Amino acid sequence: MATASGDVAVSPAPVNDSLQKGIAEFYDESSGIWENIWGEHMHHGYYETNAVVELSDHRSAQIRMIEQALAFASVPDDLEKEPKSIVDVGCGIGGSSRYLARKYGAKCKGITLSPVQAERAQSLAADQGLADKVSFQVADALNQPFPDGKFDLVWSMESGEHMPDKLKFVSELVRVAAPGATIIIVTWCHRDLAPTEKSLRPEEQKILNKICSSFYLHAWCSTADYVKLLESLSVQDIKSADWSENVAPFWPAVIKTALSWKGITSLLRSGWKTIKGAMVMPLMIEGFKKDLIKFSIITCKKPE
């Protein structure tokens, strides 16, 4: 960021710059705690509705989330058609990248704003014998450092909620997709607006604003908004679904672990950004219960 002396005025950093810095520092701070408690997959688990869930089920539910997303998008398992080049946009510590690389024998590139995440993801890849298959770098999802049409699977697992410009976000996903590629977006959304509504109710927006300030989110949108954006980009086979009920057990489990002795001591060692995030976790549960927050999957294909 530029600095100034004397009477030279300096404009404040654009929201994108300050937001990126906040996101990077948040995940630099919190990723180690998450991995220590929850493992390498930094996303929700997928559960059958009304199922009785044991604490030991949560890590397998995170794997199930990946498999359910692939199945929903009809990603082929056929050796001749399965993806061979994958980008993981908002890769965390690379759990999805490594899983997909092993599943398909594919080359995978992961991008994140967090240097700590990128370094840890690469270390885990080496430990798991995948250094020749996956690589990770610090990069902006809104300006991906890849050429047009490079990947035949474009994967974004719970990163879209951080994006301040949703059109730019999906445009970049489509740009780097090869002809015929599948694009998968799994993300938090707010509820779809009714035809008579122009915006969310003030009390709903208040909940989202509190979550935004702690989780470094800038702008929420609805699932319908994502569909309209993709329609404007002339992609094919657009599908969406609300998986809110299927992730319902996850946030209570995260809160339970945060309140354990291991969770509390880890939070106190982590830093203020992580503690702020933990403090608004009950609001996520409230948002889901009030049908304000939706956990959505949106998929499409790039025309051949």
NORKA-V806748 format. One record per residue. N is the residue number from 1. SS is DSSP state (H for helix, E for strand, C for the rest). NEAR is the number of other C-alpha atoms within 10 Angstrom. Layout:
<<N SS NEAR> <N SS NEAR>>
//
This chain:
<<1 C 7> <2 C 7> <3 C 8> <4 C 9> <5 C 7> <6 C 5> <7 C 6> <8 C 8> <9 C 9> <10 C 11> <11 C 9> <12 C 10> <13 C 11> <14 C 8> <15 H 11> <16 H 14> <17 H 12> <18 H 14> <19 H 18> <20 H 19> <21 H 14> <22 H 20> <23 H 20> <24 H 19> <25 H 18> <26 H 23> <27 H 23> <28 H 19> <29 H 22> <30 H 20> <31 H 21> <32 H 19> <33 H 19> <34 H 18> <35 H 13> <36 H 12> <37 H 14> <38 H 16> <39 C 15> <40 C 22> <41 C 22> <42 C 19> <43 C 22> <44 C 26> <45 C 22> <46 C 26> <47 C 23> <48 C 13> <49 C 13> <50 C 10> <51 C 9> <52 C 9> <53 C 14> <54 C 9> <55 H 12> <56 H 8> <57 H 12> <58 H 20> <59 H 18> <60 H 12> <61 H 21> <62 H 25> <63 H 18> <64 H 16> <65 H 21> <66 H 20> <67 H 15> <68 H 13> <69 H 20> <70 H 19> <71 H 12> <72 H 15> <73 C 22> <74 C 12> <75 C 18> <76 C 14> <77 C 13> <78 C 9> <79 C 10> <80 C 8> <81 C 10> <82 C 16> <83 C 25> <84 C 17> <85 E 23> <86 E 25> <87 E 27> <88 E 26> <89 E 26> <90 C 24> <91 C 28> <92 C 29> <93 C 31> <94 C 31> <95 H 21> <96 H 24> <97 H 31> <98 H 29> <99 H 16> <100 H 25> <101 H 20> <102 H 15> <103 H 12> <104 H 17> <105 C 17> <106 C 20> <107 E 21> <108 E 28> <109 E 22> <110 E 27> <111 E 26> <112 E 25> <113 C 23> <114 C 27> <115 H 18> <116 H 20> <117 H 27> <118 H 23> <119 H 17> <120 H 19> <121 H 25> <122 H 21> <123 H 17> <124 H 17> <125 H 22> <126 H 15> <127 H 10> <128 C 10> <129 C 11> <130 C 20> <131 C 15> <132 C 10> <133 C 18> <134 E 25> <135 E 23> <136 E 27> <137 E 19> <138 E 18> <139 C 18> <140 C 16> <141 H 23> <142 H 19> <143 H 12> <144 C 16> <145 C 13> <146 C 13> <147 C 11> <148 C 15> <149 C 16> <150 C 17> <151 E 28> <152 E 23> <153 E 28> <154 E 25> <155 E 27> <156 E 21> <157 E 25> <158 C 21> <159 C 22> <160 H 24> <161 H 20> <162 H 23> <163 C 22> <164 C 18> <165 C 15> <166 H 19> <167 H 18> <168 H 15> <169 H 22> <170 H 20> <171 H 18> <172 H 17> <173 H 27> <174 H 25> <175 H 19> <176 H 22> <177 E 26> <178 E 22> <179 E 17> <180 E 17> <181 E 24> <182 E 28> <183 E 27> <184 E 25> <185 E 24> <186 E 25> <187 E 20> <188 E 23> <189 E 23> <190 E 23> <191 C 22> <192 C 18> <193 C 16> <194 C 9> <195 C 6> <196 C 6> <197 C 9> <198 C 8> <199 C 11> <200 C 15> <201 C 11> <202 H 9> <203 H 9> <204 H 16> <205 H 15> <206 H 12> <207 H 17> <208 H 21> <209 H 16> <210 H 13> <211 H 22> <212 H 18> <213 H 14> <214 H 19> <215 H 22> <216 C 22> <217 C 22> <218 C 18> <219 C 16> <220 C 23> <221 C 16> <222 E 18> <223 H 24> <224 H 16> <225 H 17> <226 H 22> <227 H 16> <228 H 13> <229 H 18> <230 H 21> <231 H 14> <232 H 11> <233 C 14> <234 C 12> <235 C 19> <236 E 16> <237 E 13> <238 E 18> <239 E 14> <240 E 20> <241 E 14> <242 E 15> <243 C 16> <244 H 19> <245 H 16> <246 H 19> <247 H 20> <248 H 21> <249 H 24> <250 H 21> <251 H 18> <252 H 14> <253 H 15> <254 H 19> <255 H 16> <256 H 12> <257 H 16> <258 H 22> <259 C 14> <260 C 11> <261 H 10> <262 H 13> <263 H 18> <264 H 14> <265 H 12> <266 H 20> <267 H 21> <268 H 11> <269 H 12> <270 H 18> <271 C 13> <272 H 13> <273 H 20> <274 H 23> <275 H 20> <276 H 16> <277 H 17> <278 H 17> <279 H 13> <280 C 18> <281 H 19> <282 H 13> <283 H 16> <284 H 18> <285 H 18> <286 H 14> <287 H 19> <288 H 19> <289 H 14> <290 C 12> <291 C 14> <292 C 20> <293 E 24> <294 E 25> <295 E 22> <296 E 21> <297 E 25> <298 E 22> <299 E 26> <300 E 23> <301 E 25> <302 C 22> <303 C 14> <304 C 9>>
//
